[in-house]
Amino acid sequence: LDPGDEVIVLAPYFVEFLAYIDNHGGRPRVVRTGPDFMPDIDAVEAAVSARTKAIVLNSPNNPSGVVYPEHLIADLSAMLSRKEKELDRELYIISDEPYRRIVFDGLKPVSVFNHYRNSIVISSHSKDLALPGERIGYAALNPAAEEHDEIMAGIIYSNRILGFVNAPALMQHAVRAVQHITVSVPDYERKRNMLYGALTEMGYEVVRPQGAFYMFPKSPVEDDVEFVHELLSLLVLVVPGQGFGSPGHFRISYCVDDRTLDNSLEGFRKAAVRYGLTR
């Protein structure tokens, strides 16, 4: 990024995206998604300016768990290609994909490389191999990208000087050998089904997630922080949506054991009664 360059970020977003942009002199341009947390192509296009450098995608999404369908990626790519010509400027898609292999309902991961040449994929094995402590992942640059060699050199150089992100050589070999396996996705899907069914039956408004291991229900009151504190008093720990750029919601992480999920339902049920969602 050059100072003042803009990066489009879709809300709800992973909490650190804005800091990444700010740390490098950029300006985040936040675009709200629809009630289903899917991007509105027209809204994204309206946010593109002569200073836009990139858009960050995150699918499966943290915190909502939604998965962007291929037709949406194709439409977004077509719009960006058109804007590149209008602005005479490269626009990049940076696709953050740590949950790429954690998808449900028979879905298949969508490759942005198949739709847009100026694209970069960032991923981590913290989620699909359950190795959060190892801090190991990868960056992949579309071979057809403009200024490919310069960008690749920059990625390699940055990784080399940021010593704390360099995984041990042995772990790099180990991870390469297990690319054919992943965490038990059916277990996460089962947890999703149980929690989604229970919450909707209690009266919570929830967009059914199709990937990752999060849900992002609507708070029954406008102040999501107030509701999060209420749940905390009932021994249920969730995160307010304000931190993800979407106030009025809260995030649940269900990558926990079944007993923890089962025990949380009583707290959700009591909160639903207190706030008039159910009787």
Secondary structure, DSSP 8 states (H G I E B T S, - for coil): --TT-EEEEEES--TTHHHHHHHTT-EEEEEE--TTS---HHHHHHH--TTEEEEEEESS-TTT-----HHHHHHHHHHHHHHHHHHTS--EEEEE-TTTT-B-TT-----GGGT-SSEEEEEEHHHHS--GGG--EEEEE-TT-TTHHHHHHHHHHHHHH-GGG---HHHHHHHHHTTT--S-HHHHHHHHHHHHHHHHHHT-------BTTEE--B-SSS-HHHHHHHHHHTT---EEGGGGT-TTBEEEE--S-HHHHHHHHHHHHHHHHHTTS--
